[in-house]
Amino acid sequence: MDAVAAEAGVGKATIYRRWRTKSELVADAVLALADQVTVLPDHGSLEADLRALMRWLVVSVNGPLGAAIRSLLSAMAHDPQLKAAFHGGPMEHWHATVHQVWTRAEARGEVRPGLAGTAVAATASASILQRWLFGVDPVDHAFADEVLVDVVLPLVAFTCPTRP
């Protein structure tokens, strides 16, 4: 709290008037992370929109946003307020953005109805997040493109046969 007060240029009492505990301060900071979650891409096709989202995710996990999230993951298991803030902030925004991309693809006839929210839709980000959290290889744009071309798009094609 001392460091936060010093950075803000105020006394520690001012910080404690706004946030009674460190947990409250961190939860508010996590909610503010939602503002850094990507803007909804609209390039006219599922492939282009997913490529934009996946590239944004690569930049995010490799930057300050990813570092902040990684540092909070273990704390979330023990702090319900922090977990709720994370799920109600950045995760909720991310899921809504991804859902909208799939819903627009459905409206354009690119995917079958109801594919948003399925395991097929989740594959776009799941592989990137898995490598980021548990892998030793870099999470880069080449990997995101490989996942899109070799995993996501074939799954979409398999679940959405070409229309006559």
DSSP file (Angstrom, degrees, kcal/mol; ACC not computed):
  #  RESIDUE AA STRUCTURE BP1 BP2  ACC     N-H-->O    O-->H-N    N-H-->O    O-->H-N    TCO  KAPPA ALPHA  PHI   PSI    X-CA   Y-CA   Z-CA
    1    1 A M     >        0   0    0      0, 0.0     4,-2.5     0, 0.0     5,-0.2   0.000 360.0 360.0 360.0 -31.4    0.0    0.0    0.0
    2    2 A D  H  >  +     0   0    0      1,-0.2     4,-2.6     2,-0.2     5,-0.2   0.929 360.0  48.2 -61.1 -44.6    3.0    2.3    0.6
    3    3 A A  H  > S+     0   0    0      2,-0.2     4,-2.5     1,-0.2    -1,-0.2   0.887 111.4  49.8 -65.2 -39.1    4.2    1.8   -3.0
    4    4 A V  H  > S+     0   0    0      2,-0.2     4,-2.3     1,-0.2    -1,-0.2   0.932 112.1  47.8 -64.7 -45.4    0.7    2.5   -4.3
    5    5 A A  H  X>S+     0   0    0     -4,-2.5     5,-2.3     1,-0.2     4,-1.1   0.920 112.7  48.6 -61.9 -44.0    0.4    5.7   -2.3
    6    6 A A  H  <5S+     0   0    0     -4,-2.6     3,-0.4     1,-0.2    -1,-0.2   0.919 112.0  48.9 -62.6 -43.8    3.9    6.8   -3.3
    7    7 A E  H  <5S+     0   0    0     -4,-2.5    -1,-0.2     1,-0.2    -2,-0.2   0.877 114.2  46.1 -63.7 -37.7    3.1    6.2   -7.0
    8    8 A A  H  <5S-     0   0    0     -4,-2.3    -1,-0.2    -5,-0.2    -2,-0.2   0.642 109.6-124.9 -79.5 -14.7   -0.2    8.1   -6.7
    9    9 A G  T  <5S+     0   0    0     -4,-1.1     2,-0.3    -3,-0.4    -3,-0.2   0.820  73.1 108.5  74.3  30.7    1.4   10.9   -4.8
   10   10 A V  S   <S-     0   0    0     -5,-2.3    -1,-0.3    -6,-0.2    -2,-0.1  -0.819  74.2 -89.2-130.5 171.1   -0.9   10.7   -1.9
   11   11 A G    >>  -     0   0    0     -2,-0.3     4,-1.3     1,-0.1     3,-0.7  -0.427  36.4-113.6 -78.3 157.8   -0.8    9.5    1.7
   12   12 A K  H 3> S+     0   0    0      1,-0.2     4,-2.4     2,-0.2     5,-0.2   0.831 115.5  63.1 -60.9 -32.5   -1.5    6.0    2.7
   13   13 A A  H 3> S+     0   0    0      1,-0.2     4,-1.6     2,-0.2    -1,-0.2   0.870  99.1  54.9 -61.3 -36.1   -4.6    7.1    4.5
   14   14 A T  H <> S+     0   0    0     -3,-0.7     4,-1.2     2,-0.2    -1,-0.2   0.910 108.0  48.7 -62.9 -41.9   -6.0    8.3    1.2
   15   15 A I  H  X S+     0   0    0     -4,-1.3     4,-2.8     1,-0.2     3,-0.5   0.930 110.7  50.3 -63.4 -45.3   -5.5    4.8   -0.3
   16   16 A Y  H  < S+     0   0    0     -4,-2.4    -1,-0.2     1,-0.2    -2,-0.2   0.748 103.5  59.8 -68.7 -23.0   -7.1    3.1    2.7
   17   17 A R  H  < S+     0   0    0     -4,-1.6    -1,-0.2    -5,-0.2    -2,-0.2   0.858 114.5  36.8 -68.7 -33.6  -10.2    5.4    2.4
   18   18 A R  H  < S+     0   0    0     -4,-1.2     2,-0.5    -3,-0.5    -2,-0.2   0.890 131.7  24.7 -83.9 -42.5  -10.8    4.1   -1.1
   19   19 A W     <  -     0   0    0     -4,-2.8    -1,-0.3    -5,-0.1     6,-0.0  -0.982  61.9-162.2-127.9 118.1   -9.8    0.5   -0.5
   20   20 A R  S    S+     0   0    0     -2,-0.5     2,-0.3    -3,-0.2    -1,-0.1   0.804  77.9  22.0 -70.0 -28.7  -10.0   -1.0    3.0
   21   21 A T  S  > S-     0   0    0      1,-0.1     4,-1.8   -20,-0.0     5,-0.1  -0.891  78.1-113.2-135.5 164.3   -7.7   -3.9    2.1
   22   22 A K  H  > S+     0   0    0     -2,-0.3     4,-2.8     1,-0.2     5,-0.2   0.881 117.4  59.4 -61.0 -37.8   -5.0   -4.9   -0.4
   23   23 A S  H  > S+     0   0    0      1,-0.2     4,-2.6     2,-0.2    -1,-0.2   0.902 104.1  48.9 -59.4 -42.9   -7.4   -7.4   -1.7
   24   24 A E  H  > S+     0   0    0      2,-0.2     4,-2.2     1,-0.2    -1,-0.2   0.906 111.5  50.0 -63.3 -41.4  -10.0   -4.7   -2.6
   25   25 A L  H  X S+     0   0    0     -4,-1.8     4,-2.1     2,-0.2    -2,-0.2   0.934 112.9  45.4 -62.4 -47.0   -7.3   -2.7   -4.3
   26   26 A V  H  X S+     0   0    0     -4,-2.8     4,-2.5     1,-0.2    -2,-0.2   0.901 110.2  54.6 -65.8 -40.4   -6.1   -5.6   -6.4
   27   27 A A  H  X S+     0   0    0     -4,-2.6     4,-2.2    -5,-0.2    -1,-0.2   0.914 109.6  47.3 -60.2 -42.7   -9.7   -6.6   -7.2
   28   28 A D  H  X S+     0   0    0     -4,-2.2     4,-1.8     2,-0.2    -1,-0.2   0.894 110.8  52.0 -64.0 -39.5  -10.4   -3.1   -8.6
   29   29 A A  H  X S+     0   0    0     -4,-2.1     4,-0.8     1,-0.2    -2,-0.2   0.895 109.0  50.6 -63.6 -39.0   -7.2   -3.2  -10.5
   30   30 A V  H >X S+     0   0    0     -4,-2.5     3,-0.9     1,-0.2     4,-0.6   0.909 107.1  53.2 -65.9 -42.2   -8.2   -6.5  -12.1
   31   31 A L  H >< S+     0   0    0     -4,-2.2     3,-1.1     1,-0.3     4,-0.3   0.874 104.9  56.3 -59.6 -35.4  -11.6   -5.1  -13.0
   32   32 A A  H >< S+     0   0    0     -4,-1.8     3,-1.4     1,-0.2     4,-0.3   0.740  91.1  72.7 -68.8 -21.8   -9.7   -2.3  -14.8
   33   33 A L  H X< S+     0   0    0     -3,-0.9     3,-2.0    -4,-0.8     4,-0.5   0.792  81.1  72.9 -61.9 -26.2   -7.8   -4.9  -16.8
   34   34 A A  G X< S+     0   0    0     -3,-1.1     3,-1.2    -4,-0.6    -1,-0.3   0.822  86.6  63.7 -57.9 -29.8  -11.1   -5.4  -18.7
   35   35 A D  G <  S+     0   0    0     -3,-1.4    -1,-0.3    -4,-0.3    -2,-0.2   0.743  99.8  53.5 -65.8 -21.6  -10.4   -2.1  -20.4
   36   36 A Q  G <  S+     0   0    0     -3,-2.0    -1,-0.3    -4,-0.3    -2,-0.2   0.531  83.2 109.7 -90.3  -6.8   -7.3   -3.6  -21.9
   37   37 A V  S <  S-     0   0    0     -3,-1.2    54,-0.0    -4,-0.5    20,-0.0  -0.475  82.8 -83.5 -72.7 143.4   -9.2   -6.5  -23.5
   38   38 A T        -     0   0    0     -2,-0.2     2,-0.3     1,-0.1    -1,-0.1   0.166  36.0-114.2 -49.5 153.9   -9.4   -6.3  -27.2
   39   39 A V        -     0   0    0     -3,-0.1    -1,-0.1     1,-0.1    -3,-0.0  -0.626  47.5 -90.0 -82.9 150.5  -11.9   -4.4  -29.2
   40   40 A L        -     0   0    0     -2,-0.3     2,-0.1     1,-0.1    -1,-0.1  -0.469  43.1-141.0 -66.7 116.4  -14.2   -6.5  -31.3
   41   41 A P        -     0   0    0      0, 0.0     2,-0.2     0, 0.0     8,-0.1  -0.488  17.8-174.1 -76.3 150.5  -12.6   -7.0  -34.8
   42   42 A D        +     0   0    0     -2,-0.1     4,-0.1     1,-0.1    -2,-0.0  -0.653  24.5 147.1-145.1  85.3  -14.9   -7.0  -37.8
   43   43 A H        -     0   0    0      2,-0.3    -1,-0.1    -2,-0.2     3,-0.1   0.346  68.8-105.3-102.0   3.8  -13.0   -8.0  -40.9
   44   44 A G  S    S+     0   0    0      1,-0.1     2,-0.3    -3,-0.1     3,-0.1   0.416  92.3  66.7  91.3  -2.6  -15.9   -9.7  -42.6
   45   45 A S  S  > S-     0   0    0      1,-0.1     4,-2.4    65,-0.0    -2,-0.3  -0.996  77.0-125.4-148.8 152.8  -14.9  -13.3  -42.1
   46   46 A L  H  > S+     0   0    0     -2,-0.3     4,-3.1     1,-0.2     5,-0.3   0.925 111.4  53.0 -60.6 -44.9  -14.4  -15.7  -39.3
   47   47 A E  H  > S+     0   0    0      1,-0.2     4,-2.4     2,-0.2    -1,-0.2   0.931 112.0  43.8 -58.5 -47.5  -10.9  -16.5  -40.3
   48   48 A A  H  > S+     0   0    0      2,-0.2     4,-2.0     1,-0.2    -1,-0.2   0.900 115.7  48.1 -66.7 -40.4   -9.8  -12.8  -40.4
   49   49 A D  H  X S+     0   0    0     -4,-2.4     4,-2.4     2,-0.2    -2,-0.2   0.918 113.5  46.9 -67.2 -42.8  -11.6  -12.0  -37.1
   50   50 A L  H  X S+     0   0    0     -4,-3.1     4,-3.1    -5,-0.2     5,-0.3   0.895 109.8  54.0 -65.2 -38.9  -10.1  -15.0  -35.3
   51   51 A R  H  X S+     0   0    0     -4,-2.4     4,-2.3    -5,-0.3    -1,-0.2   0.924 110.2  47.4 -60.2 -43.1   -6.7  -14.2  -36.7
   52   52 A A  H  X S+     0   0    0     -4,-2.0     4,-2.1     2,-0.2    -2,-0.2   0.924 114.2  46.5 -63.8 -44.8   -7.0  -10.7  -35.2
   53   53 A L  H  X S+     0   0    0     -4,-2.4     4,-2.4     1,-0.2    -2,-0.2   0.921 113.6  48.3 -63.8 -43.7   -8.2  -12.0  -31.9
   54   54 A M  H  X S+     0   0    0     -4,-3.1     4,-2.1     1,-0.2    -1,-0.2   0.875 111.4  49.7 -67.5 -37.1   -5.5  -14.6  -31.7
   55   55 A R  H  X S+     0   0    0     -4,-2.3     4,-2.2    -5,-0.3    -1,-0.2   0.886 110.2  51.0 -68.6 -37.5   -2.8  -12.1  -32.6
   56   56 A W  H  X S+     0   0    0     -4,-2.1     4,-2.5     2,-0.2    -2,-0.2   0.916 109.3  51.6 -62.2 -42.0   -4.1   -9.8  -29.9
   57   57 A L  H  X S+     0   0    0     -4,-2.4     4,-2.9     2,-0.2     5,-0.3   0.899 107.7  51.9 -62.9 -40.9   -4.0  -12.6  -27.4
   58   58 A V  H  X S+     0   0    0     -4,-2.1     4,-1.5     1,-0.2    -1,-0.2   0.941 112.0  45.7 -59.6 -48.4   -0.3  -13.4  -28.3
   59   59 A V  H  < S+     0   0    0     -4,-2.2     4,-0.5     1,-0.2    -2,-0.2   0.906 114.4  50.2 -61.3 -41.5    0.6   -9.8  -27.8
   60   60 A S  H >< S+     0   0    0     -4,-2.5     6,-2.1     1,-0.2     3,-1.1   0.926 109.2  47.4 -66.2 -47.0   -1.3   -9.7  -24.5
   61   61 A V  H 3< S+     0   0    0     -4,-2.9    -1,-0.2     1,-0.3    -2,-0.2   0.789 115.1  48.1 -68.7 -24.1    0.1  -12.8  -22.9
   62   62 A N  T 3< S+     0   0    0     -4,-1.5    -1,-0.3    -5,-0.3    -2,-0.2   0.487 111.9  58.3 -90.4  -3.3    3.6  -11.7  -23.8
   63   63 A G  S <> S-     0   0    0     -3,-1.1     4,-2.1    -4,-0.5     3,-0.2  -0.283 108.8 -67.8-113.3-163.4    3.1   -8.1  -22.4
   64   64 A P  H  > S+     0   0    0      0, 0.0     4,-2.5     0, 0.0     5,-0.2   0.836 127.2  56.8 -59.3 -36.3    2.2   -6.4  -19.2
   65   65 A L  H  > S+     0   0    0      2,-0.2     4,-2.4     1,-0.2     5,-0.2   0.934 109.2  46.0 -62.6 -45.2   -1.4   -7.7  -19.2
   66   66 A G  H  > S+     0   0    0     -6,-2.1     4,-2.8     1,-0.2     5,-0.2   0.899 112.0  51.2 -63.7 -41.2   -0.1  -11.3  -19.4
   67   67 A A  H  X S+     0   0    0     -4,-2.1     4,-2.0    -7,-0.3    -1,-0.2   0.904 110.9  48.6 -63.3 -40.8    2.4  -10.7  -16.6
   68   68 A A  H  X S+     0   0    0     -4,-2.5     4,-1.0     2,-0.2    -2,-0.2   0.928 113.5  46.1 -65.1 -45.0   -0.3   -9.2  -14.4
   69   69 A I  H >X S+     0   0    0     -4,-2.4     4,-1.1     1,-0.2     3,-0.8   0.932 111.7  51.0 -64.3 -45.5   -2.6  -12.1  -15.0
   70   70 A R  H >X S+     0   0    0     -4,-2.8     3,-0.6     1,-0.3     4,-0.5   0.894 108.1  52.8 -60.1 -39.8    0.1  -14.7  -14.4
   71   71 A S  H 3< S+     0   0    0     -4,-2.0     4,-0.3     1,-0.2    -1,-0.3   0.744 112.4  45.7 -69.4 -20.9    1.1  -13.1  -11.1
   72   72 A L  H <X S+     0   0    0     -4,-1.0     4,-1.8    -3,-0.8    -1,-0.2   0.589  87.2  89.2 -96.3 -11.6   -2.5  -13.2   -9.9
   73   73 A L  H <X S+     0   0    0     -4,-1.1     4,-0.8    -3,-0.6     3,-0.2   0.903  90.6  43.6 -57.6 -46.6   -3.4  -16.7  -10.9
   74   74 A S  H >< S+     0   0    0     -4,-0.5     3,-0.5     1,-0.2     4,-0.4   0.861 111.5  54.9 -69.8 -32.5   -2.3  -18.4   -7.7
   75   75 A A  H >> S+     0   0    0     -4,-0.3     3,-1.3     1,-0.2     4,-0.9   0.829  97.1  65.7 -68.0 -30.8   -3.9  -15.7   -5.5
   76   76 A M  H 3< S+     0   0    0     -4,-1.8     3,-0.4     1,-0.3     7,-0.3   0.827  91.8  62.4 -62.6 -30.8   -7.3  -16.2   -7.2
   77   77 A A  T << S+     0   0    0     -4,-0.8    -1,-0.3    -3,-0.5    -2,-0.2   0.764 114.7  32.9 -64.7 -23.5   -7.5  -19.7   -5.7
   78   78 A H  T <4 S+     0   0    0     -3,-1.3    -1,-0.2    -4,-0.4    -2,-0.2   0.432 112.3  63.3-112.4  -2.7   -7.5  -18.2   -2.2
   79   79 A D     X  -     0   0    0     -4,-0.9     4,-2.5    -3,-0.4     3,-0.3  -0.848  54.3-173.2-130.8  96.4   -9.3  -15.0   -2.7
   80   80 A P  H  > S+     0   0    0      0, 0.0     4,-2.6     0, 0.0     5,-0.2   0.835  88.3  55.1 -57.8 -34.6  -12.9  -15.2   -3.8
   81   81 A Q  H  > S+     0   0    0      2,-0.2     4,-2.1     1,-0.2     5,-0.1   0.915 110.4  45.2 -65.9 -42.5  -13.1  -11.4   -4.3
   82   82 A L  H  > S+     0   0    0     -3,-0.3     4,-2.5     2,-0.2    -1,-0.2   0.912 113.0  50.4 -66.2 -43.3  -10.2  -11.4   -6.7
   83   83 A K  H  X S+     0   0    0     -4,-2.5     4,-2.6    -7,-0.3     5,-0.2   0.921 111.1  48.8 -61.0 -44.5  -11.5  -14.5   -8.5
   84   84 A A  H  X S+     0   0    0     -4,-2.6     4,-2.6     1,-0.2    -1,-0.2   0.893 111.0  50.4 -63.2 -40.0  -14.9  -12.8   -9.0
   85   85 A A  H  X S+     0   0    0     -4,-2.1     4,-1.3     2,-0.2    -2,-0.2   0.910 111.5  48.2 -64.6 -41.6  -13.2   -9.6  -10.2
   86   86 A F  H  <>S+     0   0    0     -4,-2.5     5,-2.1     1,-0.2     6,-0.4   0.930 116.9  41.5 -64.9 -45.4  -11.1  -11.5  -12.7
   87   87 A H  I  <>S+     0   0    0     -4,-2.6     5,-0.6     1,-0.2    -2,-0.2   0.841 118.4  45.9 -72.9 -32.2  -14.1  -13.5  -14.0
   88   88 A G  I  <5S+     0   0    0     -4,-2.6    -1,-0.2    -5,-0.2    -2,-0.2   0.625 123.5  32.7 -84.0 -13.3  -16.4  -10.5  -14.0
   89   89 A G  I  X5S+     0   0    0     -4,-1.3     4,-2.2    -5,-0.2     5,-0.2   0.656 128.5   8.7-105.8 -98.3  -13.9   -8.2  -15.7
   90   90 A P  I  >5S+     0   0    0      0, 0.0     4,-2.5     0, 0.0     5,-0.2   0.875 130.0  48.2 -60.3 -41.4  -11.3   -9.3  -18.2
   91   91 A M  I  ><S+     0   0    0     -5,-2.1     4,-2.8     2,-0.2     5,-0.2   0.916 111.5  49.4 -68.7 -41.0  -12.7  -12.9  -18.7
   92   92 A E  H  ><S+     0   0    0     -5,-0.6     4,-2.2    -6,-0.4    -1,-0.2   0.919 113.3  47.2 -62.1 -42.9  -16.3  -11.7  -19.1
   93   93 A H  H  X S+     0   0    0     -4,-2.2     4,-2.2     2,-0.2    -2,-0.2   0.921 112.8  49.1 -64.9 -43.8  -15.2   -9.2  -21.7
   94   94 A W  H  X S+     0   0    0     -4,-2.5     4,-2.7    -5,-0.2     5,-0.2   0.938 112.1  47.9 -61.1 -47.8  -13.0  -11.7  -23.6
   95   95 A H  H  X S+     0   0    0     -4,-2.8     4,-2.7     1,-0.2    -1,-0.2   0.896 111.5  50.2 -62.4 -39.9  -15.8  -14.3  -23.7
   96   96 A A  H  X S+     0   0    0     -4,-2.2     4,-2.1    -5,-0.2    -1,-0.2   0.899 111.9  48.5 -64.6 -39.9  -18.3  -11.7  -24.9
   97   97 A T  H  X S+     0   0    0     -4,-2.2     4,-1.9     2,-0.2    -2,-0.2   0.946 114.3  44.5 -64.5 -49.0  -15.9  -10.6  -27.6
   98   98 A V  H  X S+     0   0    0     -4,-2.7     4,-2.1     1,-0.2     5,-0.2   0.913 112.3  52.9 -62.7 -43.1  -15.2  -14.1  -28.8
   99   99 A H  H  X S+     0   0    0     -4,-2.7     4,-2.5    -5,-0.2    -1,-0.2   0.904 107.5  51.8 -59.7 -41.5  -18.8  -15.1  -28.7
  100  100 A Q  H  X S+     0   0    0     -4,-2.1     4,-2.5     2,-0.2    -1,-0.2   0.884 106.4  53.7 -64.4 -38.6  -19.7  -12.1  -30.8
  101  101 A V  H  X S+     0   0    0     -4,-1.9     4,-1.8     1,-0.2    -1,-0.2   0.931 113.2  43.0 -60.3 -45.7  -17.1  -13.1  -33.5
  102  102 A W  H  X S+     0   0    0     -4,-2.1     4,-2.0     2,-0.2    -2,-0.2   0.870 112.2  53.7 -69.4 -36.1  -18.6  -16.6  -33.7
  103  103 A T  H  X S+     0   0    0     -4,-2.5     4,-2.2     2,-0.2    -2,-0.2   0.899 108.9  48.7 -65.6 -40.5  -22.2  -15.2  -33.7
  104  104 A R  H  X S+     0   0    0     -4,-2.5     4,-1.9     2,-0.2    -1,-0.2   0.895 109.3  52.8 -65.4 -38.8  -21.4  -12.9  -36.6
  105  105 A A  H  <>S+     0   0    0     -4,-1.8     5,-2.7     1,-0.2     6,-0.8   0.885 109.0  50.6 -62.6 -37.4  -19.9  -15.9  -38.5
  106  106 A E  H ><5S+     0   0    0     -4,-2.0     3,-1.2     4,-0.2    -2,-0.2   0.922 108.3  51.3 -64.4 -44.0  -23.1  -17.8  -37.9
  107  107 A A  H 3<5S+     0   0    0     -4,-2.2    -2,-0.2     1,-0.3    -1,-0.2   0.832 109.2  51.3 -63.3 -32.3  -25.2  -14.9  -39.2
  108  108 A R  T 3<5S-     0   0    0     -4,-1.9    -1,-0.3    -5,-0.1    -2,-0.2   0.542 117.9-114.4 -80.7  -6.4  -23.0  -14.8  -42.3
  109  109 A G  T < 5S+     0   0    0     -3,-1.2    -3,-0.2    -4,-0.4    -2,-0.1   0.632  82.6 122.2  83.6  14.3  -23.5  -18.6  -42.8
  110  110 A E  S   <S+     0   0    0     -5,-2.7     2,-0.3    -6,-0.2    -4,-0.2   0.778  75.5  25.5 -79.5 -26.6  -19.9  -19.4  -42.2
  111  111 A V  S    S-     0   0    0     -6,-0.8    -2,-0.2    -9,-0.1     3,-0.1  -0.919  90.8 -95.1-134.6 159.5  -20.6  -21.8  -39.3
  112  112 A R    >   -     0   0    0     -2,-0.3     3,-1.2    44,-0.2    -6,-0.1  -0.360  55.9 -86.0 -69.9 154.0  -23.5  -23.9  -38.1
  113  113 A P  T 3  S+     0   0    0      0, 0.0    -1,-0.1     0, 0.0   -10,-0.0  -0.306 111.4  24.8 -59.0 141.5  -25.9  -22.4  -35.6
  114  114 A G  T 3  S+     0   0    0     -3,-0.1   -11,-0.1   -12,-0.0    -2,-0.1   0.543  78.9 120.8  85.2   8.1  -24.9  -22.8  -32.0
  115  115 A L    X   +     0   0    0     -3,-1.2     3,-1.9   -13,-0.1     6,-0.6   0.794  48.0  96.6 -76.6 -26.5  -21.1  -23.2  -32.5
  116  116 A A  T 3  S+     0   0    0      1,-0.3     3,-0.1   -14,-0.1   -17,-0.1  -0.408  90.6  21.6 -60.5 135.3  -20.3  -20.1  -30.3
  117  117 A G  T 3  S+     0   0    0      1,-0.3    -1,-0.3    -2,-0.1     2,-0.1   0.443  99.9 118.0  86.7  -0.1  -19.4  -21.3  -26.8
  118  118 A T  S <> S-     0   0    0     -3,-1.9     4,-1.9     1,-0.1    -1,-0.3  -0.369  82.6-100.5 -92.1 175.2  -18.5  -24.8  -27.9
  119  119 A A  H  > S+     0   0    0      1,-0.2     4,-1.1     2,-0.2    -1,-0.1   0.850 123.1  58.4 -61.9 -34.8  -15.2  -26.7  -27.6
  120  120 A V  H >4 S+     0   0    0      1,-0.2     3,-0.6     2,-0.2     4,-0.4   0.936 107.9  45.2 -61.0 -46.0  -14.6  -25.9  -31.3
  121  121 A A  H >4 S+     0   0    0     -6,-0.6     3,-0.9     1,-0.2     4,-0.4   0.858 109.8  56.1 -65.7 -34.9  -14.9  -22.2  -30.6
  122  122 A A  H >X S+     0   0    0     -4,-1.9     4,-2.4     1,-0.2     3,-0.7   0.698  87.2  78.8 -71.9 -19.0  -12.7  -22.5  -27.5
  123  123 A T  H <X S+     0   0    0     -4,-1.1     4,-1.2    -3,-0.6     5,-0.3   0.785  80.9  68.5 -62.7 -25.6   -9.8  -24.1  -29.5
  124  124 A A  H <4 S+     0   0    0     -3,-0.9     4,-0.4    -4,-0.4    -1,-0.2   0.916 117.0  19.9 -61.8 -43.2   -8.7  -20.7  -30.9
  125  125 A S  H <> S+     0   0    0     -3,-0.7     4,-2.6    -4,-0.4     5,-0.3   0.750 112.0  73.4 -97.5 -25.6   -7.6  -19.4  -27.5
  126  126 A A  H  X S+     0   0    0     -4,-2.4     4,-2.6     1,-0.2     5,-0.2   0.891  97.2  48.1 -59.0 -43.6   -7.1  -22.6  -25.6
  127  127 A S  H  X S+     0   0    0     -4,-1.2     4,-2.2     2,-0.2    -1,-0.2   0.892 112.9  48.5 -66.2 -38.7   -3.9  -23.7  -27.4
  128  128 A I  H  > S+     0   0    0     -4,-0.4     4,-2.4    -5,-0.3    -2,-0.2   0.937 114.0  45.8 -66.0 -46.2   -2.3  -20.3  -27.0
  129  129 A L  H  X S+     0   0    0     -4,-2.6     4,-2.6     2,-0.2     5,-0.2   0.879 111.1  52.9 -66.3 -37.6   -3.2  -20.1  -23.3
  130  130 A Q  H  X>S+     0   0    0     -4,-2.6     4,-2.8    -5,-0.3     5,-0.6   0.938 111.8  44.7 -63.4 -45.7   -2.0  -23.7  -22.7
  131  131 A R  H  X5S+     0   0    0     -4,-2.2     4,-1.7     3,-0.2    -2,-0.2   0.905 113.7  51.5 -64.8 -39.7    1.4  -22.9  -24.3
  132  132 A W  H  <5S+     0   0    0     -4,-2.4    -2,-0.2    -5,-0.2    -1,-0.2   0.919 118.8  35.2 -62.6 -44.3    1.7  -19.6  -22.4
  133  133 A L  H  <5S+     0   0    0     -4,-2.6    -2,-0.2    -5,-0.2    -1,-0.2   0.845 137.9  12.1 -80.9 -34.3    1.0  -21.2  -19.0
  134  134 A F  H  <5S+     0   0    0     -4,-2.8    -3,-0.2    -5,-0.2    -2,-0.2   0.549 102.5  92.5-124.6 -11.1    2.7  -24.6  -19.3
  135  135 A G     << -     0   0    0     -4,-1.7     4,-0.1    -5,-0.6    -4,-0.0  -0.301  53.0-152.8 -89.1 170.2    4.9  -24.7  -22.4
  136  136 A V  S    S+     0   0    0      2,-0.1    -1,-0.1    -2,-0.1     3,-0.1   0.555  73.1  88.8-110.5 -18.1    8.5  -23.9  -23.0
  137  137 A D  S    S-     0   0    0      1,-0.1    -2,-0.1    -6,-0.0     2,-0.0  -0.455  90.1 -92.0 -78.8 155.3    8.2  -22.9  -26.6
  138  138 A P        -     0   0    0      0, 0.0     2,-0.9     0, 0.0    -1,-0.1  -0.294  24.4-132.5 -67.7 150.2    7.4  -19.2  -27.5
  139  139 A V        +     0   0    0    -81,-0.1     2,-0.2    -3,-0.1   -77,-0.0  -0.895  51.6 147.8 -99.1 103.4    3.9  -18.0  -27.9
  140  140 A D     >  -     0   0    0     -2,-0.9     4,-2.1     1,-0.0     3,-0.2  -0.749  64.0 -93.3-133.0 177.6    4.2  -16.0  -31.1
  141  141 A H  H  > S+     0   0    0     -2,-0.2     4,-2.8     1,-0.2     5,-0.2   0.848 121.0  58.5 -64.1 -34.2    2.2  -15.1  -34.1
  142  142 A A  H  > S+     0   0    0      2,-0.2     4,-2.2     1,-0.2    -1,-0.2   0.914 107.8  46.5 -61.7 -41.9    3.5  -18.1  -36.1
  143  143 A F  H  > S+     0   0    0      2,-0.2     4,-2.6     1,-0.2    -2,-0.2   0.926 111.9  50.6 -66.0 -43.6    2.1  -20.4  -33.5
  144  144 A A  H  X S+     0   0    0     -4,-2.1     4,-2.3     1,-0.2    -2,-0.2   0.911 111.6  48.1 -60.3 -42.9   -1.3  -18.6  -33.4
  145  145 A D  H  X S+     0   0    0     -4,-2.8     4,-2.9     2,-0.2     5,-0.3   0.889 110.5  52.1 -64.4 -39.0   -1.5  -18.8  -37.2
  146  146 A E  H  X S+     0   0    0     -4,-2.2     4,-3.0    -5,-0.2     5,-0.4   0.923 110.1  48.2 -63.0 -44.6   -0.6  -22.5  -37.1
  147  147 A V  H  X>S+     0   0    0     -4,-2.6     5,-2.4     3,-0.2     4,-1.8   0.925 114.1  47.5 -61.3 -44.4   -3.4  -23.1  -34.5
  148  148 A L  I  <>S+     0   0    0     -4,-2.3     5,-2.8     3,-0.2    -2,-0.2   0.953 121.0  34.6 -61.8 -51.1   -5.8  -21.2  -36.7
  149  149 A V  I  <5S+     0   0    0     -4,-2.9    -2,-0.2     1,-0.2    -3,-0.2   0.881 127.7  34.5 -75.4 -39.7   -4.9  -22.9  -40.0
  150  150 A D  I  <5S+     0   0    0     -4,-3.0    -3,-0.2    -5,-0.3    -1,-0.2   0.668 134.0  14.6 -94.2 -17.1   -4.2  -26.4  -38.7
  151  151 A V  I  X5S+     0   0    0     -4,-1.8     4,-1.9    -5,-0.4    -3,-0.2   0.732 123.6  40.2-120.6 -60.5   -6.7  -26.8  -35.9
  152  152 A V  I  ><S+     0   0    0     -5,-2.4     4,-2.5     1,-0.2     5,-0.2   0.956 116.2  44.9 -66.5 -53.8   -9.5  -24.3  -35.7
  153  153 A L  H  ><S+     0   0    0     -5,-2.8     4,-2.6    -6,-0.2    -1,-0.2   0.896 113.6  50.1 -63.3 -40.3  -10.4  -23.9  -39.4
  154  154 A P  H  > S+     0   0    0      0, 0.0     4,-2.4     0, 0.0    -1,-0.2   0.899 110.9  50.7 -62.8 -37.1  -10.3  -27.7  -40.0
  155  155 A L  H  X S+     0   0    0     -4,-1.9     4,-2.2     2,-0.2    -2,-0.2   0.915 111.1  48.4 -63.8 -41.0  -12.6  -28.2  -37.0
  156  156 A V  H  X S+     0   0    0     -4,-2.5     4,-1.5     1,-0.2    -1,-0.2   0.934 112.0  48.7 -63.0 -45.4  -15.0  -25.6  -38.3
  157  157 A A  H  < S+     0   0    0     -4,-2.6    -2,-0.2     1,-0.2    -1,-0.2   0.886 111.5  50.6 -62.2 -38.4  -15.0  -27.2  -41.7
  158  158 A F  H  < S+     0   0    0     -4,-2.4    -1,-0.2     1,-0.2    -2,-0.2   0.888 115.8  40.4 -67.2 -39.2  -15.6  -30.6  -40.2
  159  159 A T  H  < S+     0   0    0     -4,-2.2    -1,-0.2     1,-0.2    -2,-0.2   0.629 120.2  46.3 -85.3 -13.1  -18.5  -29.4  -38.1
  160  160 A C  S  < S-     0   0    0     -4,-1.5    -1,-0.2    -5,-0.2     3,-0.1  -0.671  81.5-158.0-129.4  76.9  -19.9  -27.2  -40.9
  161  161 A P        -     0   0    0      0, 0.0    -3,-0.1     0, 0.0    -4,-0.0  -0.158  37.5 -85.7 -55.4 150.0  -20.0  -29.2  -44.1
  162  162 A T        -     0   0    0     -5,-0.1    -5,-0.0     1,-0.1     0, 0.0  -0.289  46.1-122.3 -58.3 135.4  -20.0  -27.1  -47.3
  163  163 A R              0   0    0     -3,-0.1    -1,-0.1     1,-0.1    -3,-0.0  -0.528 360.0 360.0 -79.7 147.1  -23.5  -26.1  -48.3
  164  164 A P              0   0    0      0, 0.0    -1,-0.1     0, 0.0    -2,-0.1   0.498 360.0 360.0 -66.4 360.0  -24.7  -27.2  -51.8
